[in-house]
Amino acid sequence: MCGILAILGAHEASPARRDRILELSRRLRHRGPDWSGLFVGEKCWCYLAHERLAIIDPASGDQPLYNGSKDIVVAANGEIYNHEALRKTMKPHEYHTHSDCEVIAHLYEDVGEEVVSMLDGMFSFVLVDNRDNSFIAARDPIGITPLYLGWGADGSVWFASEMKALKDDCERFEVFPPGHIYSSKNGGLRRYYNPKWYSETYVPSTPYEPLVLRAAFEKAVVKRLMTDVPFGVLLSGGLDSSLVAAVASRHLAGTKAANIWGKQLHSFCVGLEGSPDLKAAREVANYIGTRHHEFNFTVQEGLDALSEVIYHVETYDVTTIRASTPMFLMTRKIKALGVKMVLSGEGSDEIFGGYLYFHKAPNKEEFHHELVRKIKALHLYDCQRANKSTSAWGLEARVPFLDREFMEVAMSIDPAEKMIQKDQGRIEKWVLRKAFDDEENLYLPKHILYRQKEQFSDGVGYSWIDGLKANAESHVTDQMLKNAKHVYPFNTPLTKEAYYYRMIFEKHFPQQSARMTVPGGPSVACSTATAVEWDKAWAGNLDPSGRAALGCHDAAYTEKAPATATPQENGHANGAAFPKPKPIDATVLKSQAVH
């Protein structure tokens, strides 16, 4: 991942303004520590600043990037997986680099604003056309990469990968919506991504074909093995990450990346000592033959990192912070090994109804509509967590489940096939499990393939969440929570844990615009507010943990979720510290064979 900052219509190009842009861009350097670039357009008084994480063409792909005549300039964050295919079908152009993102400038020269509909990848970019002093900005269909939009007092328009680069210089800023393009020619934002299934009133009816679904997912994974740097896979031992790892491991040998870095996939897992994820991930790694790296953390180490996590992830959402913290800690260790890119399993639960509360969906229509609501909000939750937790240490996370073509296949399936029917042996995400349940071509052990859903914040160890609640109890009094609606009238925190995170967030981001970028509303086991109404019992047990799905989780709370726990129960006393890893040497990577 990279960091971009753009200011358009600044009406000034003084040395002081340039210095300020560079200062603000440095706030994004954790996202792209490899190189910094700045374009200053004197005709349109614009600035494009870029902090690069070099994944494709590390030697010559520095940004901003240009078309052949250099009158179109682009600063981009992300990966364009079909860049080679596009180059073959486009008009001849003079390319300056082998960067996948350079194709954006040339394609815009050919087709104009339709460029956004032709890109297959995860991306946020700002493009300036010096021929007519116009500009566009765009974000990928689901919002895998972050982007914010702001306005300066002088009438300037700002864009940035993270709001920390906007918060002090914009009068107002907001989340740039996924699947949209901002055009200076056509007067602001418009949606370009409109698949049929995206409508909350539409219910798909395509019959379920396991082999079609499997093939689409394998294609999505292989597509993301495009890299010129060391890489691996995040492996929690749950269904989603295990399938990503299994497919990647099978197909790695035939890729360009394997010729450079070796044929054995590296996998990474994090958890409290003895956590469910560590045990399951170890078993999966042994089965599929990855070179596995296991990291432990203590509850206290997680608590000590909370302020940094909230600063980097830019949220006060309880679910996101719970899951971001272990990911943040693990990413630091992965980067120390020399790895710059990982595959991850985000998106599957939203596409297939994997969260345990989907057990209570009343009918297929409500099931599908909830899927759509969850997918539309992904950029505010799991995408934001996965991107910013990893980008905090200069690591790129790629998410095969959110592949555009795969989603078209998966979201066209009749939702009746996705519904959970325990009496028929159909647990959550049954259609995905069934697609890879091949007796003659086993991808995973059966008990892993049919392992119950664990949210990442639960799977790293149940005492992690209990420890977070106990920590909040020590910082937030009953009186503070009682008056929360007066202190925080917008998105008022309803628990001490939520109040504590809000306090930290406000120290980093005191602006009203910042508060409004975070979603709110009641939720149980990561549901939307609408789905809370599926079961009256949930109203008094609003907790994002999967264990709050009463009657669904094997280890569900037997009553209202506990708010406190002793230090020993929380793992403060006996959690193991991170082991010291050895850096990955490229020659070792290349020489390793598949198990």
N, C-alpha and C positions, 0 to 999 in steps of 0.2 A: 504493500500500500504506500501511497504517497500523500503529500499534503499540498493543497492548492489554496491560494488566496488571490482574489481578483477584485479590482476596483475599477468601475467604468463610469465615465463622465465626471471625473474628479475636478475638472476646471483648474488644475494646478499641477505642475511638474517640477516643483522646486526641490533642491537638495534635501531640505528638511522633510518634505513629503516622502521622498525616496527612502530616507533613513527610517522613517516611521513604518513604511511598508515592510522593509527588511526586518525591523524589530518585531512586528506582528507575525511575519512569516516564521520567525524563529520559534514562536510558540507551537508551531506544527512540526518542528524538526524531528521529534521522536518518531513521527510517521515515516519520514524519509531522511535518514541520516547519511545517505551516500553522496548527495550533491545538492547544491542550491542554484536556482536560476531565476532571473528576473527579466521580463520584457516591459519596456516603457514605450507606449505609443503616444507620440507627441501630437499627431493629427487628431486623435479622439480622446486625448488625456486619459489614458487607461494604463493599468498596471496588471501584469500577470506574474505572480510569484509562485515558485514551485520548489518543494522539498522532496527529493527523489529517493525511493527505495528501488534499487536496481534489480529487477527480476528477469526481464527479457533484454538482451543486448546491453549488458552492464557497461561495456566499453564505450559505446557511442550514443546511447539513447537518452542523453540528458535533455531536460525540458526547460522552457517551453519548446514545442516542435513547430515546424513550418511546412507549408506546401513548397513546390518547386521554385516559384518566383518570390517566396517569402512575404507575400502580402496577406496571407492567412496564417494566423498563429493560434496555437492551442496549448492549454495546460490541462493535463488529464490525470486522474487518479483511478487505477483499476487495471483490468486486463481485457483485451479484445480477442476472444478465442478464435474468431473467424477471420483474423486479419490477413492470413495467407490466402485464404479462399477469395477474399474481397480483392486483393491485389491482382489475382489472376483474371477476374471478371471486369475490372475497371478499365478505364482508358489508360494509356501509358502515362506514367508520371515519373518525375525525377525525385527519387527518395534520398534523403540525407542520412538515414539511420536504418537499422533493422528493428527498431522499436515497434511493438504492436500498436501503440497509440498514434504513431505518425499517420496511419491510414485515415484517421478521422479528418485531418486537414485536407487530404487529397480527395476523399469521398465527398466532403462538403463542397469542394470546388466543382465536383461533377453534378451533385444532386441537391445541394442546398440543405435546407432544414430536414429533409427526409433522411438525412444521415442517421438520425437517432433510431429509426425503425429498422435499419439495416445492420446494426451492431449486435453481435451476440457476445455478451460478456457481462461483467460488473464494472460500472464506470460512473464517474462524475467528471464533467469537464466544462471549461469555459473557452469559447472560441471567439476570436476577434477577426473581423473581415475588414482590412484596411482599405479595400477597394471602395467601400461605401460607408465606412465608419460605423458599421453595425456589429452586433454581437449576439451570441446565443449561449445559454448554459443548459445542461441537461443532466439527468440522473437516471440510472438504470431502472428497469421496470418494477423491481421489488424494493429497491433501496438497500442493496447489499453494501454499497459504499455510501458514506455519509456526505451530506451537503447542506449548507445553511445559506439563507438569503437575508441580506440586510440593507438598510437605507441610511445614508449619511445626511447630516443637516444641510450639506451643500447640494443636495439632490443626487448625489452619487449612488450607484447601486453596487452592493458588495456580495461576494460569494466566498465561502470558505468551507474546508473539510470539517472543521470543528468550530464551535461557537466561541471558544476561548480567543480566537483571532478577531472576532467581531465585537465582543461584549463591551469594550471600552471606547470604541470609535463610531459605533452605529447608534442612531437614535432609536431604532427598533430592528429586531431580527427575528427570524422564524425558521422552522424546518422547511427545507426545499422538498416538495412532495415527490415521491418516487413515480417513475413513469411519466414525467412531465418535462417539457422544454420551456425555457424562458427566452423569448425573442424580442429584441429591441425594435425590430421592424413591425411585428404584429401585436405589440402592446401587452407584453407580460406572459403569464403562464398559460399553457394549454396541455391537456393530457394527450400523449401519443400512444400509450399502451392501453388497448381496449379489447382484450380477449373476450369471447362470448361468456365464459364462465365467471367473469369478473363482476357481472351484474348480480346483486343480492336477490333478485327476483327470479333468476334463471336456475333451473335444476337440470343438470346433465343426465343423459340416459344411455351413453355408450356402454355396451357390454364389457365386462371385465375380462381381459386377456392377459394372463400372467406373463407369457413370454414376450409380449409387446412391451409391457411395463418394465420387465427385466432388461430388455435390450436398450430401451430408452435411458435407463439409469446407468448402464454400463457405458454407453456413449457419453453421458454427461461427466462421468468420472474420468474417462480417458482424455476427454477434451481438456481437463484441468491439470493434466500432467505436463503441460507446456511450460517449460522453465529452463533457465540457464544457470540456476543456482541450486545449492543443496535444499532438500525439501523432505517432508514426512507427512504423517497423518496423526490427528488427535484421536486417541482411542480410549473411550471410557468403558468399553465392554458392553454397552447397550446395543440395541439393534442397529440404530442409525450409523453410528461411528464404526461399528464392526462391519457393516455392509460396505461402507466407503473404503475401509482398509482392505477387506477381502477382494473387492473388485480391482482396486488400485494395484494390489500385490500381484494379481493374476495377469494384468495387462502391462505391467511396468516394463517387462523384458523387451517388448517390441517398440519402445519409444526412444526418441532422441535423448531424453533425460537419462535413461538407463545407460546409454553409451558414454555419457559424461560422468555420472555420479554412481553408477553401479546398479545391479539388478535386485538388490534387497531393500525393501521399504523400511524406513525408520518409523516407529510409532512411539507416542508419548501419552502418559497418563498421570493424573495428579489425584491425591486424596489424603485424608487423615489416615494414620496407620490403621490397617485392618478394615478399611472402608469397602463397601460392596463393589465400587468401580475398579479398585486396584486388583482385586481377586479376579473379576470377570475379564478385565483387559489383559491380564497376564495369560489367562487361558486362551483367549482369542489370538493373542500374539504368537503363542506357541503353536497354535493350530495352523495359522496361515503363514507362519515363518517370517515374521518381521523382526528387525533388530529393535528390541523394546527398551524404552527408557522410562523408569518409574520414579516419580517424585512424591515425597511426603511433605506435608506442611502441618503445623500445629494451629489450633484455634487462635492462640495468641499472635502468631505470625500473621494470620489473616486479619485479625482485629487491628494490628499495627499498620496494615496496608490500606485500611478503609478510606482514609482521606485522599490518598493518592488515587485509589480506584475511582472514587467519585469525581475527582478532578479530571481524570482521563476519559472516563465513560460519559460524563456530563449528564448525570441523571440522579434522581432521588427515589426512583422506583425500587421497591423492596426486592421483588423477584430478580431484577437485573443486577442489583448490587450483590445479592447472595451468590449468584452464579458467576459474576464477573471476577470476584476476588480470587477464587482458586485458579481461574483461567489466566488472570493477570500474573499471579505468582509462577504458574507453570511456564508461561510465555517467556519470562525472564531467563529461566533455565534453558529453554529450548534455544533461545538466541545465543546463549553462552556456548552452545554446542556447535555454532556456526551455521545453523539452519535459518533460512530466510522465508520459507513458504510452507504452509501446511494445508491439508485438506481437512474439512470439518463437517459434522453431520447436521447442522442447523436446517430447519425448514420442513423436515419430515412430519413432525407432529402436527403442524398446521395444515399440511396437504392431506394427511390420512386420518386425522382425528386421533392422534396418539396420546393426548393428555387424558388422564383418567376420568375427568368429569364427563367426557364424551360417552361414558357408560350410560349416562342418564338422558341422552338426547331423545326427545319424544318421538321423532319421526325422521325420515330421510331428508325432508325439506329443511327442517331446523338444523340437522346435522351439517348439511352442505352450506347453509347460510352462515353458520358459525365458522366453518372453515374459511370462507371468504372474508369474514370480519377479521379473523386471526391473521390471514395472509396480508391483508391491507395494513395491519398494524405492526407487521414484522420489523419494519425499519425503526420502530420506536422501542423495540424489545430485543429479540435475539440477534438480529442483524447488527444493531448498535453495540450489543455486548461483544459479539464475536469480532467485529471489526476494531472497535476501540480498545478492547482488552489486549488484543494482539499488537495493534499498531502502536500501543504505548511503548513497546520495546522494539519497534522496527521489524515486525513479523507480519507477513501477509496470510490471511485465512481465506480459502476458497471453499465454496459451498455447493457441491454437485446437486443436492436436492432442489435448489432454486434455479437450476438450469431452465431456460425459457422453453425449450422443446420438451424436456421431461415434464414440466408443469402442465403443458398443454395436454399431454397424454394422461397424466395422473388426475388432473382436475376435470377431465371429460368423462371419467368413470361414473356410472350410476352410483350415487351415494348409498343406496341400499346395500351395495356390496361392501362398503366401508364400515357400516354400522356394527357395533359390538354385540354379539349374541353368544353369551357364554354357554347356553344350552346346546349350541351347535359347534362349540369348540372355537368360536371366533373371538379372540381377544383384540385389544386395540391394535391398529395397523395390520390387520389380518391380511389384506390384499398385498401388502408389501412383503410380509413374511412368506406368504404362499408363493409369490413370484420367485423366491430364492430357495424354496424348499424342494430341492432336486436330489432325489436319492442317488442318482447316477453321477451327479456332478456337484457334490456337497460344497457349499460356500462356507458354512459355519456349523458348529455343533448344534444339535436340535435344541438343547436347553438354553443356548444363547440366542438362537433364532427366535425362540418363544419366551425370552425373558421379559418380565413385566416392566413397563415403563418406569424409569427413575429419572426425575428431573435432575439436572447436573448438580444443583445445589444440595440435593438429597444424596445423590450417589457418591459424592466425595466423602460422605460420612454424616449420619444423622446428627451427631453432636455438634456439627458446624452450625446448623441453624439454631439449635438450642443455645449454643454459645453466643451467637449474635443477639438473641433475645435477652439473655442474662446480662450481656454487656450494656444493652440499651437501658435495662432496669437500673443500672448503676449510674447512668448519666441523665435520665429523664425522670422527674418526679411525677407523682399523681397530679399535683397542682398544675404542672407545666402542660400535661396532656389535657387536663380539664379546660384550660384556656387556649388550647391549640387553635381554635377557630378564630380567635382574635389576633393571634400572632401570625398565623398563616391562613388567611381567609381564602386563598386560592389553593385548591387541592389539599384541603386540611388533612394532616396526618391523623389516622385513627388509632394507631398503636404506638407504643414507645419506640419500637424499632424504626418505624417510619419517621417519627419525630426526630430521632437521633440522626438519621441520614439527611433529613431536611436541614438540620442545623449545619451540618458539614457543607452541604451543597450551597447554602446561602452565603457561607464565608467565601467560597470560590466564585460564585455567580450570583451576586445580589440584585441583578437587574430583573425587572418584571418580565421582559422578553424571555429571559432564561427560564424562569419558572414555568412559563407557558409552553415550553418545548417538551415538557414531561407529561405523559398521559396520566389520568387518574380514574377513579371510579371503583366500585366493589369488584372483587375477584375471588374465586376459590380455585385452587390448583391451576392457576394461570388462565382461567376462563375470562371471557368478556363479561361486562355487566349484564348483558342480555341473558347469557347462559346461566347466571346465578339463579335465575327464576325457575330453572328446571327442577330444582329440589328445594323444598322449603327448609329442610334441615341445614342447608348451607348458609342461610342468612346469618346464623349466629356463630359461624365458624369461618369467617373470611380470612383465609391465610393462603398465600400462593404456593405453599408446599404441596406436593402430590399427596402427602399423608392427610391433607385436609379434605380430600375427596372421600368422605365417609361412605363406607359400604363398597368402595372400589379398590383401594390400595390394600395389599396384603398386610401392610404395617400401618394401617390408618390410625389416626388419633381415635381413642375411644370416647373422648369428650372434647370440649373446646381445647384448641392447641395450647400446650404449656408455654407459659411466658418466661419461666425461670428455670435454671438448672445450676447445680453446683459446679465449681471450677473443675473438679475431677470428672464429672459427667461430660463437661464441655471439651475435655481433652487438653486442658491447659497444662496438666501435670505430666502426662505421659506421651504426648505427641512427639514424633521424631522430627528432627530438623531435616532440611533438604540435604541429600547427599551431594558431594562435590563431583560433577560430571567431568569426563575428559572431552576436550574439543574433538569434533569430527574432522579427520584429515581426508582431503579429497581423494588421495591415492588409496586410502583404506576403503572409502565408500565404493570406489570403482571396482575394487578387487573382490568385494563380497558377493557371494552367489546366493541364489534363492534356496531356502531350505527344502 
